[in-house]
Amino acid sequence: QAEDGIRDVERSRGLGDVYKRQEEIKEKIQQARKKAIVKLGNVLKKVDGEKADERLDRVMKNIKGSRFKSLKNLEVLKQLEEVVPEEARPAIRRAQKNALRRFKNNLEALPPEERKEKLEKYLMKIHGDEARHIKILEDLKEAKDVSPNLLNDIEAIEQKPIQRIERKLQKLQDPEERRGYLEDIKTKIRTEPQFIKRIEEMRRRIESKNLTEPKPQLKP
């Protein structure tokens, strides 16, 4: 039994190390993506009108991915919108509108019995920003001519990024880190009050649980 306990501890520690490495890889990918977005934003500051539209269209087409790559495009465009001056934002918003239409059409083209499962798997696979994914899915729900079946699928799929946010919150033991992470999320989904309310409820539940859980006793 003692050997079984040791193996369980080692297995748990091994899984923790794997998770830590995965998080480090995700962080590196996100940092590289941020640098590329800032670079593109600096380029867009120097062009205007049709040239900006052409540059954005070319960049979006060159992003690799599956039929769901419009989701990745939308995430990039939302990040771009945050770093460019106001005069460059109309071109980005037009590109967002086009990418959202492509995303909707690609989803509608999938067999209904496969769509939800495939998009859920894609969301779990990509190294993206959960808050932006929520905002994109909400934008999609408000798009024109979305079928009732697709709306139902989106409602169910939105639970995935919410679950990922909750898991991250549970792993953040430092209250200041948790608060900073939550503020960043709320900034990105500031136009979605129902999700802000859910995330605040999540925070209170996690903090209450942390207060009531017994602290591990140090052995003398």
HELIX and SHEET records of a PDB file:
HELIX    1   1 ALA A    2  LEU A   44  1                                  43    
HELIX    2   2 GLY A   49  ASN A   62  1                                  14    
HELIX    3   3 LYS A   69  VAL A   83  1                                  15    
HELIX    4   4 GLU A   86  ALA A   88  5                                   3    
HELIX    5   5 ARG A   89  ALA A  109  1                                  21    
HELIX    6   6 PRO A  112  LYS A  125  1                                  14    
HELIX    7   7 GLU A  130  LYS A  141  1                                  12    
HELIX    8   8 PRO A  148  ILE A  157  1                                  10    
HELIX    9   9 GLN A  159  LYS A  171  1                                  13    
HELIX   10  10 PRO A  175  LYS A  188  1                                  14    
HELIX   11  11 PRO A  193  THR A  212  1                                  20    
END                                                                             
